[in-house]
């Protein structure tokens, strides 16, 4: 068995695993009850799923130009996904669309109150 056959098989396994994680993330977005748990489903398994798909594609392609493009896609995913989740969380908090009963420590409310006092 040649290494290209092994790389193709491993690439297929990575892509299948990544596709399953992305599917689970989509199901989580549909089924989970509130913004915070949906945010978790939208970022963590989806990011890992995409990275697994990119690794699988890299094992199939084996070209330096394609690999560098896949690396850039993975880096940008890892950089933008947490920022997007943070912004969605803040927007949900400010519009009152989240269940505040499950929040243990609410630092944002304290900061917003302090900002209101400074404005007065």
KOLGUKOL-868128 format. One record per atom (N, C-alpha, C, O): x, y, z; residue number from 1; atom name. Coordinates in Angstrom, 1 decimal. Layout:
% KOLGUKOL-868128
      px      py      pz    k   a
       X       Y       Z  NUM  CA
...
***
This chain:
% KOLGUKOL-868128
      px      py      pz    k   a
     0.9    -1.2     0.0    1   N
     0.0     0.0     0.0    1  CA
     0.9     1.2     0.0    1   C
     1.8     1.4     0.8    1   O
     0.6     2.1    -0.9    2   N
     1.4     3.4    -1.0    2  CA
     0.9     4.4    -0.1    2   C
    -0.2     4.4     0.4    2   O
     1.8     5.4     0.2    3   N
     1.4     6.5     1.1    3  CA
     0.3     7.3     0.6    3   C
    -0.5     7.9     1.4    3   O
     0.1     7.4    -0.7    4   N
    -1.0     8.3    -1.3    4  CA
    -2.3     7.6    -1.0    4   C
    -3.3     8.3    -0.8    4   O
    -2.4     6.3    -1.1    5   N
    -3.6     5.6    -0.7    5  CA
    -4.0     5.8     0.7    5   C
    -5.1     6.0     1.1    5   O
    -3.0     5.7     1.6    6   N
    -3.2     5.9     3.0    6  CA
    -3.7     7.4     3.3    6   C
    -4.6     7.6     4.0    6   O
    -3.0     8.3     2.6    7   N
    -3.4     9.8     2.7    7  CA
    -4.8    10.0     2.2    7   C
    -5.6    10.7     2.8    7   O
    -5.2     9.3     1.1    8   N
    -6.6     9.5     0.6    8  CA
    -7.6     8.9     1.6    8   C
    -8.6     9.5     1.8    8   O
    -7.3     7.7     2.2    9   N
    -8.2     7.1     3.1    9  CA
    -8.3     8.0     4.4    9   C
    -9.4     8.1     4.9    9   O
    -7.2     8.5     4.9   10   N
    -7.2     9.3     6.1   10  CA
    -8.0    10.6     5.8   10   C
    -8.7    11.1     6.6   10   O
    -7.8    11.2     4.6   11   N
    -8.5    12.4     4.2   11  CA
   -10.0    12.2     4.1   11   C
   -10.8    13.0     4.6   11   O
   -10.4    11.0     3.6   12   N
   -11.8    10.7     3.6   12  CA
   -12.4    10.6     5.0   12   C
   -13.5    11.0     5.3   12   O
   -11.6    10.0     5.9   13   N
   -12.0     9.8     7.3   13  CA
   -12.1    11.2     8.0   13   C
   -13.1    11.4     8.7   13   O
   -11.2    12.0     7.8   14   N
   -11.2    13.4     8.3   14  CA
   -12.4    14.2     7.8   14   C
   -13.1    14.8     8.6   14   O
   -12.7    14.1     6.5   15   N
   -13.8    14.8     5.9   15  CA
   -15.1    14.3     6.4   15   C
   -16.1    15.0     6.7   15   O
   -15.2    13.0     6.6   16   N
   -16.5    12.4     7.1   16  CA
   -16.7    12.8     8.6   16   C
   -17.8    13.2     9.0   16   O
   -15.6    12.8     9.4   17   N
   -15.7    13.2    10.8   17  CA
   -16.1    14.7    10.9   17   C
   -16.9    15.1    11.7   17   O
   -15.5    15.5    10.0   18   N
   -15.8    16.9    10.0   18  CA
   -17.2    17.2     9.6   18   C
   -17.9    18.1    10.1   18   O
   -17.7    16.4     8.6   19   N
   -19.1    16.6     8.1   19  CA
   -20.1    16.2     9.2   19   C
   -21.1    16.9     9.4   19   O
   -19.8    15.2    10.0   20   N
   -20.7    14.8    11.1   20  CA
   -20.7    15.8    12.1   20   C
   -21.8    16.2    12.7   20   O
   -19.5    16.4    12.5   21   N
   -19.5    17.5    13.5   21  CA
   -20.3    18.7    13.0   21   C
   -21.0    19.3    13.8   21   O
   -20.2    19.1    11.7   22   N
   -20.9    20.2    11.2   22  CA
   -22.4    19.9    11.2   22   C
   -23.2    20.8    11.5   22   O
   -22.8    18.7    10.9   23   N
   -24.2    18.3    11.0   23  CA
   -24.7    18.4    12.4   23   C
   -25.8    18.9    12.6   23   O
   -23.9    17.9    13.4   24   N
   -24.4    18.0    14.8   24  CA
   -24.5    19.5    15.2   24   C
   -25.4    19.8    16.0   24   O
   -23.6    20.4    14.7   25   N
   -23.7    21.8    15.0   25  CA
   -25.0    22.4    14.5   25   C
   -25.7    23.1    15.1   25   O
   -25.4    22.0    13.2   26   N
   -26.6    22.4    12.7   26  CA
   -27.8    22.0    13.4   26   C
   -28.8    22.7    13.6   26   O
   -27.8    20.7    13.8   27   N
   -28.9    20.2    14.6   27  CA
   -29.0    20.9    16.0   27   C
   -30.1    21.1    16.5   27   O
   -27.8    21.2    16.6   28   N
   -27.8    21.9    17.8   28  CA
   -28.4    23.3    17.7   28   C
   -29.1    23.7    18.6   28   O
   -28.1    24.0    16.6   29   N
   -28.7    25.3    16.4   29  CA
   -30.2    25.2    16.3   29   C
   -30.9    26.1    16.7   29   O
   -30.7    24.1    15.8   30   N
   -32.1    24.0    15.6   30  CA
   -32.8    23.5    16.9   30   C
   -33.9    24.0    17.2   30   O
   -32.2    22.7    17.7   31   N
   -32.8    22.0    18.8   31  CA
   -32.6    22.7    20.2   31   C
   -33.4    22.6    21.0   31   O
   -31.5    23.4    20.3   32   N
   -31.1    23.9    21.7   32  CA
   -32.0    25.1    22.0   32   C
   -32.5    25.8    21.1   32   O
   -32.3    25.3    23.3   33   N
   -33.3    26.2    23.8   33  CA
   -33.0    27.7    23.8   33   C
   -33.9    28.5    23.5   33   O
   -31.8    28.1    24.1   34   N
   -31.5    29.5    24.3   34  CA
   -30.3    29.9    23.5   34   C
   -29.6    29.1    22.9   34   O
   -30.0    31.2    23.5   35   N
   -29.0    31.8    22.7   35  CA
   -27.6    31.3    23.2   35   C
   -26.8    31.0    22.3   35   O
   -27.3    31.2    24.4   36   N
   -26.0    30.8    24.9   36  CA
   -25.7    29.4    24.5   36   C
   -24.5    29.1    24.0   36   O
   -26.6    28.4    24.6   37   N
   -26.3    27.1    24.1   37  CA
   -26.2    27.0    22.6   37   C
   -25.5    26.2    22.1   37   O
   -27.0    27.8    21.9   38   N
   -27.0    27.8    20.5   38  CA
   -25.6    28.4    20.0   38   C
   -25.1    27.9    19.0   38   O
   -25.2    29.4    20.7   39   N
   -23.9    30.0    20.4   39  CA
   -22.8    28.9    20.5   39   C
   -21.8    28.9    19.7   39   O
   -22.8    28.1    21.6   40   N
   -21.9    27.1    21.8   40  CA
   -21.9    26.1    20.6   40   C
   -20.9    25.7    20.1   40   O
   -23.1    25.7    20.2   41   N
   -23.2    24.8    19.1   41  CA
   -22.8    25.4    17.7   41   C
   -22.3    24.7    16.9   41   O
   -22.9    26.7    17.6   42   N
   -22.5    27.4    16.4   42  CA
   -21.0    27.6    16.3   42   C
   -20.5    27.7    15.2   42   O
   -20.3    27.5    17.4   43   N
   -18.9    27.9    17.3   43  CA
   -18.0    26.6    17.5   43   C
   -17.2    26.4    16.6   43   O
   -18.1    25.9    18.5   44   N
   -17.2    24.8    18.8   44  CA
   -17.2    23.7    17.9   44   C
   -16.2    23.4    17.2   44   O
   -18.3    22.9    17.8   45   N
   -18.3    21.8    16.8   45  CA
   -18.2    22.2    15.4   45   C
   -17.6    21.5    14.5   45   O
   -18.7    23.3    15.0   46   N
   -18.7    23.8    13.7   46  CA
   -17.2    24.1    13.3   46   C
   -16.8    23.8    12.2   46   O
   -16.5    24.8    14.2   47   N
   -15.1    25.1    13.9   47  CA
   -14.2    23.9    13.8   47   C
   -13.4    23.8    12.9   47   O
   -14.4    23.0    14.7   48   N
   -13.6    21.7    14.7   48  CA
   -14.0    20.9    13.4   48   C
   -13.1    20.3    12.8   48   O
   -15.3    20.9    13.1   49   N
   -15.7    20.2    11.9   49  CA
   -15.1    20.8    10.6   49   C
   -14.7    20.0     9.8   49   O
   -15.1    22.1    10.5   50   N
   -14.5    22.7     9.4   50  CA
   -13.0    22.4     9.3   50   C
   -12.4    22.1     8.2   50   O
   -12.3    22.5    10.4   51   N
   -10.9    22.2    10.5   51  CA
   -10.6    20.7    10.0   51   C
    -9.6    20.5     9.3   51   O
   -11.5    19.8    10.5   52   N
   -11.3    18.4    10.0   52  CA
   -11.5    18.2     8.5   52   C
   -10.8    17.5     7.9   52   O
   -12.5    19.0     8.0   53   N
   -12.7    18.9     6.5   53  CA
   -11.5    19.5     5.8   53   C
   -11.1    19.0     4.8   53   O
   -11.0    20.6     6.3   54   N
    -9.8    21.2     5.7   54  CA
    -8.6    20.3     5.7   54   C
    -7.8    20.2     4.8   54   O
    -8.4    19.6     6.8   55   N
    -7.3    18.6     6.9   55  CA
    -7.5    17.5     5.9   55   C
    -6.6    17.1     5.2   55   O
    -8.7    17.0     5.8   56   N
    -9.0    16.0     4.8   56  CA
    -8.8    16.4     3.4   56   C
    -8.3    15.7     2.6   56   O
    -9.2    17.7     3.1   57   N
    -9.0    18.2     1.8   57  CA
    -7.5    18.4     1.5   57   C
    -7.0    18.1     0.4   57   O
    -6.7    18.8     2.5   58   N
    -5.3    18.9     2.4   58  CA
    -4.6    17.6     2.1   58   C
    -3.7    17.5     1.4   58   O
    -5.1    16.5     2.8   59   N
    -4.5    15.2     2.5   59  CA
    -4.9    14.7     1.1   59   C
    -4.1    13.9     0.5   59   O
    -6.0    15.1     0.6   60   N
    -6.3    14.8    -0.8   60  CA
    -5.6    15.6    -1.8   60   C
    -5.1    15.0    -2.9   60   O
    -5.4    16.9    -1.6   61   N
    -4.9    17.8    -2.6   61  CA
    -3.4    17.7    -2.7   61   C
    -2.8    17.5    -3.8   61   O
    -2.7    17.8    -1.6   62   N
    -1.2    17.7    -1.5   62  CA
    -0.4    18.6    -2.4   62   C
     0.6    18.3    -3.0   62   O
    -1.0    19.8    -2.6   63   N
    -0.3    20.8    -3.4   63  CA
     0.0    22.0    -2.5   63   C
    -0.9    22.4    -1.7   63   O
     1.1    22.6    -2.6   64   N
     1.5    23.7    -1.7   64  CA
     0.6    24.9    -1.8   64   C
     0.3    25.5    -0.7   64   O
     0.1    25.2    -2.9   65   N
    -0.8    26.4    -3.1   65  CA
    -2.1    26.1    -2.5   65   C
    -2.7    26.9    -1.8   65   O
    -2.6    24.9    -2.7   66   N
    -3.9    24.5    -2.1   66  CA
    -3.8    24.4    -0.6   66   C
    -4.7    24.8     0.2   66   O
    -2.7    23.8    -0.1   67   N
    -2.5    23.7     1.3   67  CA
    -2.4    25.1     2.0   67   C
    -2.9    25.2     3.1   67   O
    -1.7    26.0     1.4   68   N
    -1.6    27.4     2.0   68  CA
    -3.0    28.0     2.0   68   C
    -3.3    28.7     2.9   68   O
    -3.8    27.8     1.0   69   N
    -5.2    28.4     1.0   69  CA
    -6.0    27.7     2.1   69   C
    -6.7    28.4     2.8   69   O
    -5.9    26.4     2.2   70   N
    -6.7    25.8     3.3   70  CA
    -6.2    26.2     4.7   70   C
    -7.0    26.4     5.6   70   O
    -4.9    26.5     4.8   71   N
    -4.4    27.0     6.1   71  CA
    -5.0    28.3     6.4   71   C
    -5.3    28.6     7.5   71   O
    -5.0    29.2     5.4   72   N
    -5.6    30.5     5.6   72  CA
    -7.1    30.5     6.0   72   C
    -7.5    31.2     6.8   72   O
    -7.8    29.6     5.3   73   N
    -9.2    29.4     5.7   73  CA
    -9.4    29.0     7.1   73   C
   -10.2    29.5     7.8   73   O
    -8.5    28.0     7.5   74   N
    -8.6    27.5     8.9   74  CA
    -8.2    28.6     9.9   74   C
    -8.9    28.8    11.0   74   O
    -7.2    29.4     9.6   75   N
    -6.8    30.5    10.5   75  CA
    -7.9    31.5    10.6   75   C
    -8.2    32.0    11.8   75   O
    -8.5    32.0     9.5   76   N
    -9.5    32.9     9.6   76  CA
   -10.8    32.4    10.3   76   C
   -11.4    33.2    11.0   76   O
   -11.0    31.1    10.2   77   N
   -12.2    30.6    10.9   77  CA
   -11.9    30.6    12.4   77   C
   -12.8    31.0    13.2   77   O
   -10.7    30.3    12.8   78   N
   -10.4    30.3    14.2   78  CA
   -10.3    31.7    14.8   78   C
   -10.6    31.9    16.0   78   O
   -10.0    32.7    14.0   79   N
   -10.0    34.1    14.4   79  CA
   -11.4    34.7    14.5   79   C
   -11.6    35.5    15.4   79   O
   -12.2    34.4    13.5   80   N
   -13.5    35.1    13.4   80  CA
   -14.6    34.5    14.2   80   C
   -15.6    35.1    14.6   80   O
   -14.6    33.2    14.4   81   N
   -15.7    32.5    15.1   81  CA
   -15.9    32.9    16.5   81   C
   -17.0    33.2    16.9   81   O
   -14.8    33.1    17.3   82   N
   -15.1    33.6    18.7   82  CA
   -15.6    35.0    18.7   82   C
   -16.4    35.4    19.6   82   O
   -15.1    35.8    17.8   83   N
   -15.5    37.2    17.8   83  CA
   -17.0    37.3    17.4   83   C
   -17.7    38.1    18.0   83   O
   -17.4    36.5    16.4   84   N
   -18.8    36.5    16.0   84  CA
   -19.7    36.0    17.1   84   C
   -20.8    36.6    17.4   84   O
   -19.3    35.0    17.8   85   N
   -20.1    34.5    19.0   85  CA
   -20.2    35.5    20.1   85   C
   -21.2    35.7    20.7   85   O
   -19.1    36.2    20.3   86   N
   -19.1    37.3    21.3   86  CA
   -20.1    38.4    21.0   86   C
   -20.8    38.8    21.8   86   O
   -20.1    38.8    19.7   87   N
   -21.0    39.8    19.3   87  CA
   -22.4    39.4    19.3   87   C
   -23.3    40.2    19.7   87   O
   -22.7    38.1    19.0   88   N
   -24.1    37.6    19.0   88  CA
   -24.5    37.6    20.5   88   C
   -25.6    37.9    20.8   88   O
   -23.6    37.1    21.4   89   N
   -23.9    37.1    22.8   89  CA
   -24.3    38.4    23.4   89   C
   -25.2    38.6    24.1   89   O
   -23.4    39.4    23.0   90   N
   -23.7    40.8    23.5   90  CA
   -25.0    41.4    23.0   90   C
   -25.7    42.0    23.7   90   O
   -25.3    41.1    21.7   91   N
   -26.5    41.6    21.1   91  CA
   -27.7    40.9    21.8   91   C
   -28.7    41.6    22.0   91   O
   -27.6    39.6    22.0   92   N
   -28.7    38.9    22.7   92  CA
   -28.9    39.5    24.1   92   C
   -30.0    39.6    24.6   92   O
   -27.8    39.8    24.8   93   N
   -27.9    40.3    26.2   93  CA
   -28.6    41.7    26.2   93   C
   -29.5    41.9    27.0   93   O
   -28.2    42.5    25.3   94   N
   -28.7    43.9    25.2   94  CA
   -30.1    44.0    24.8   94   C
   -30.9    44.9    25.2   94   O
   -30.6    43.0    24.0   95   N
   -32.0    43.0    23.5   95  CA
   -32.9    42.2    24.4   95   C
   -34.1    42.2    24.2   95   O
   -32.3    41.6    25.4   96   N
   -33.1    40.8    26.4   96  CA
   -33.6    39.5    25.8   96   C
   -34.6    38.9    26.3   96   O
   -32.9    38.9    24.9   97   N
   -33.3    37.6    24.3   97  CA
   -32.6    36.4    24.9   97   C
   -32.6    35.3    24.3   97   O
   -32.1    36.5    26.1   98   N
   -31.4    35.4    26.7   98  CA
   -32.0    35.2    28.1   98   C
   -32.5    36.1    28.7   98   O
   -31.9    34.0    28.6   99   N
   -32.5    33.6    29.9   99  CA
   -31.4    33.9    31.0   99   C
   -30.4    33.3    31.1   99   O
   -31.7    35.0    31.7  100   N
   -30.8    35.4    32.7  100  CA
   -30.8    34.6    34.0  100   C
   -30.0    34.8    34.9  100   O
   -31.7    33.6    34.1  101   N
   -31.7    32.8    35.3  101  CA
   -30.5    31.9    35.4  101   C
   -30.2    31.4    36.5  101   O
   -29.9    31.6    34.2  102   N
   -28.8    30.6    34.2  102  CA
   -27.4    31.3    34.3  102   C
   -26.4    30.7    34.4  102   O
   -27.4    32.6    34.4  103   N
   -26.2    33.4    34.5  103  CA
   -25.7    33.4    36.0  103   C
   -26.5    33.8    36.8  103   O
   -24.5    32.9    36.2  104   N
   -24.0    32.9    37.6  104  CA
   -23.4    34.2    38.0  104   C
   -23.7    34.8    39.1  104   O
   -22.6    34.8    37.1  105   N
   -21.9    36.1    37.4  105  CA
   -22.2    37.0    36.2  105   C
   -21.8    36.6    35.1  105   O
   -22.8    38.1    36.4  106   N
   -23.2    39.0    35.3  106  CA
   -22.3    40.2    35.4  106   C
   -22.6    41.2    36.0  106   O
   -21.1    40.1    34.8  107   N
   -20.1    41.2    34.8  107  CA
   -20.6    42.3    33.8  107   C
   -20.2    43.5    34.0  107   O
   -21.3    42.0    32.7  108   N
   -21.7    43.0    31.7  108  CA
   -22.7    43.9    32.3  108   C
   -22.7    45.1    32.0  108   O
   -23.6    43.4    33.1  109   N
   -24.6    44.3    33.8  109  CA
   -23.9    45.3    34.7  109   C
   -24.3    46.5    34.7  109   O
   -22.9    44.9    35.4  110   N
   -22.2    45.8    36.3  110  CA
   -21.5    46.8    35.4  110   C
   -21.5    48.0    35.8  110   O
   -20.9    46.5    34.3  111   N
   -20.2    47.4    33.5  111  CA
   -21.2    48.4    32.8  111   C
   -20.9    49.6    32.7  111   O
   -22.3    47.9    32.4  112   N
   -23.3    48.8    31.8  112  CA
   -23.9    49.8    32.8  112   C
   -24.1    50.9    32.5  112   O
   -24.1    49.3    34.1  113   N
   -24.5    50.2    35.1  113  CA
   -23.5    51.3    35.4  113   C
   -23.8    52.5    35.6  113   O
   -22.2    50.9    35.5  114   N
   -21.1    51.9    35.7  114  CA
   -21.0    52.8    34.6  114   C
   -20.8    54.0    34.8  114   O
   -21.3    52.4    33.3  115   N
   -21.3    53.3    32.2  115  CA
   -22.4    54.3    32.2  115   C
   -22.3    55.4    31.8  115   O
   -23.6    53.8    32.7  116   N
   -24.7    54.7    32.8  116  CA
   -24.5    55.8    33.9  116   C
   -24.8    57.0    33.7  116   O
   -23.8    55.4    35.0  117   N
   -23.5    56.4    36.0  117  CA
   -22.5    57.4    35.5  117   C
   -22.6    58.6    35.9  117   O
   -21.6    57.0    34.7  118   N
   -20.6    57.9    34.2  118  CA
   -21.2    58.9    33.2  118   C
   -20.7    60.0    33.1  118   O
   -22.2    58.5    32.5  119   N
   -22.9    59.3    31.5  119  CA
   -23.7    60.4    32.2  119   C
   -23.9    61.5    31.7  119   O
   -24.1    60.2    33.4  120   N
   -25.0    61.2    34.2  120  CA
   -24.2    62.2    34.7  120   C
   -24.7    63.1    35.4  120   O
***
